[in-house]
Amino acid sequence: MTKRLLDYDPLTGVRTWFEYEQSTDKMLITTDQTAELVNEVLDNNAEMRQDADYSKNGIKNDMWHYARIPNGVALEIKKKYGLDMFSAKPDWKSILKIINRDYPMLKVTEKTHA
């Protein structure tokens, strides 16, 4: 199997790969996200959760920053639950429920959005 890197986005850490299996004559294009970038986002989220004023000030200013979601996790949520946060009309109520239940490390606040 031949696997080649087609693209790398240093901002998001997303890599796009091209794979070719000669024996079956099949081609596949896949994406993944570097663990370093995802871990950096999760560490930063944990720091922000510890700052109660960050969340409080956001709510007071009518702009509550609730979560930071790496692209790889957004794709995982789409695959597991069928919820596309990049669609024209995402089902945010369901997405937030899943984040609260299964992905609390994505939150940048200790509070819960109902």
N, C-alpha and C positions, 0 to 999 in steps of 0.2 A: 504494500500500500504506500502510495506517495502522498505525503502531507506537506503542504506549503502554506506559509503565512501570506495572506493577501493584504491585510491591513491591520494597523495597530493605532488605536486612539489613546494617546497619552493622558488626555483629560479624564476619560472614563475607565481606562485600563481594559477596554474591550478589544479583543483580538478576533479577526475573521480568518478562518482557515479554509483551504481547498484540499479535499482528499479525493484520490482516484484509486480505485481497486481494479487493476488490469484484468485479473482473472474473471471478474464478473462484469467488467466494463461499466462500473457505476461510479458516478461522481457525487460528492456531497460537500455542501458549504455549511460550516458550523461557526458559531461564535462562542467565546468564553470570556471571562473577566479575571484579571490577575488577582490572586489572593491578597497581594500586598495592598492594592488599592481598596479592596473590600474591607480588610482589617483596619486600614487607616480611617475609613468612614465610620466603622463600628466603634473604634477607639474615640474618635471625635464626638460621636453621638453620646457615648458614656460620659465624657467630660461635660457636654452641654446639659445632660440630664441632672448633673450635680449642681448646676447653677439655677437655683429657683427663680432668681430675678429675670433670667433670660425668658423663661416661659411667661412669668407674670407680666413683664413689660410688653411682650408680644400680644397677650390677650388684651391688655389695656389699650394698645394701639390698633386693635381690630385686625391684627395680622399674626395669628398664632402659628408658629413653626412647630409642626407636630412630629415629623419624621424625615429622615434622609434615607432614600432607598437606592442601593446600587442597582444598575441595570440588570445584572445577573439575577438578583433577587426578584426584580419585577418580572423577569421572564419565568422564573420558577413559580411565582404566584399565578401567572397566566397559565402555565402548563398544569399545575396541580389543581387549581380552582376555577379555571376558565375566566378569570377576571383580568381584563386588559386595562391597565391604568393609563395607557397611551391612546385609548380609543376616543372618539369624538365625545361620547357621554359615558365616562367611567362610573361604575357603581361604587362610589366612595364609601357609602355606608357599609357595604360588604367588605370592601378592601380594608377599611379601618378596623372592622371586627376581627379580620384575620391577622392584621398587624398586632393588635392588642393581645390576641390569644396565642399566636404561633411565632411572631417575630418582634417581641418587645425590645430587642436590641436595636431596632431601627428607629425607635422613638427618641426624640431629643428632649422629652419632658417626662416627668413622673406622673403627670395627670393623664386622665383617660377621656378621650372624646367619645360622646355617646351617640 
